[in-house]
């Protein structure tokens, strides 16, 4: 059987980019049970309440919901269990050090398969204030209106 190639996105955390100012991103592996991988292959996961924490000098992903595998038996996994993140020691130390600064946290942005292995994109983020969220929404709306006006202007005139 040929090995899987490329990326296949399982879940995205769309709300994260709205609620947080993303400063740095890192790709990490995950330690998973077999039933979790099978559940992920079915495309079922939620990153909405997820975050990463430092526990005994290692990073752990918490709050990520991977539902139980439907055909699983007594060996099935807990849906919201703590999962260990796999990355180089220097990357881990850097993220732990930066996340301990005031207002910073580690959040998952996306969960995907990369060449058959489950990877998670972790971001070092700082929470936005309410006025920052309104400002980014306004900027997005202005950019859309500008693009809309430019696309109307580029279209050739209609012959009548």
N, C-alpha and C positions, 0 to 999 in steps of 0.2 A: 504494500500500500504506500503511495507516495506521501512524502511529508507535506504538511500544509505550508503554504507560502503567503506572505503579505499580512495585512492587518484586517481584523474584523471587529468593529466596535460592538460592544455588548450593551454598555450604558454610559450616558453622559450626565453630568451634573450641571444643567443649564442655569440653575438658580445661583450657583457659586459665583459666576462671573458678574452677576447682578449685585449680590450681597457683599462681595469681597473685592479688594484691589489685589490682583495677582502680581506678586513680585518675582517669583522664581518657580520653575517647574522641573520635576525630576521623574524619570521612569523607574518603577520598582517592580520586582516580581512579588508573588504572593505564595504563601504556604497554604495549600488547599487540600481538602479531602476529596476522594473520588466522586462522591455524590455531588459535591459543590461544582466540580468541573462539568459534570453531566447536566446539572441545572443551568449553568452558564452557557453551555452549548445550545440549550433551548432558548437562549436570549432573555433570561429572566434575572434581573438584578436591579437594585435601587441604591443610588449613592447619596440621596438627599440628606440624610442625617449623619453621614459619615465624617469621620475625622481621624487623624493619626496622633498617637501619644507616645511618649517616651516611657518605657518600663524596663528597668534594669539595664539601661544603656542600649536598648534596641527599640526600633519603631514598630508599633502595632496599629493595625487598622481596626477601628471600632465603629459600630453603628451602621455598617453597610449591610443591607438586607439581601441575602441570597436565599430565595425560598427553598424549602425542602424538595428533593427530587421526588417526583410523583411515583416512580416505580421503585423507590428505595425501600429497604427493609429496616430492621432494627439498627443497622449501621448508619442510618441517615444522620445528617449533621443538624446542628442548631442553626436557625436562620440568621441570628444576629451575633454570632460568636466572634470573639477577638481573633484576628488573623495576623500573622507575622509578616512584615514587609522584608523583602530581600533586596539589599543594595550594598554597595561598597562601604566600608567602615568610614572613610573620610567624608563621603557624601552624607552618611547618617549623622556623623558628629556635627557637620556644618548645619544641617537642617535642625537638629536638636538645639544647638546653640542659638540659631536665629529665631526659632519658635519660642524660646523662653523670654525674648524681648517683649515689652509691653504691647499688647494689642495684636500680636501675631499668632497665627494658628496654622496647622497643616490640614489641608482638606483634599479629598480625591476629586479630580476633575473628570476623568474617564476611566473606564474599565474595558479592556479589549484583549483579543487574542493576537499575538505577534509570533508568527511561525510556529503555531501550535501551543504556545505557552501563554498563560494568563498574565497580563501586565496591568499595572494601574499607574496613572499619571497623577502624582502628588504635587500640590502647589503650596508654596509658602505664601500665605495671604494675610492681609490686614483688613479688618472689618470696615465697611463704609458707613458713614453717617447718613441720615435720611436725606440731607440736602445734596450729598454726593450722588446718591442714587437718582434723585430728580435731575441733577445736572447731566448725568450720563444718558438718561432717557431723552432729555432735550437734545443733546448732541446727536444721538442716533436718529431722532426724528428729523432734525435739520439736514443730516447727511442724506437721508432717504428722499426728502423733498428736493434737494439739490440734484441728486441723481435722476429723479423723475423729470425735473425741468430740463436737464441736459439731454435725456433720451428723447423727449418730445421735440427738442430743437434739432437733433441730429436726423430725424426722420425726413425723408424727401417729401416734398409737397404732393398731395393727392391730385391726380389729373381728373378733371371733370368734363 
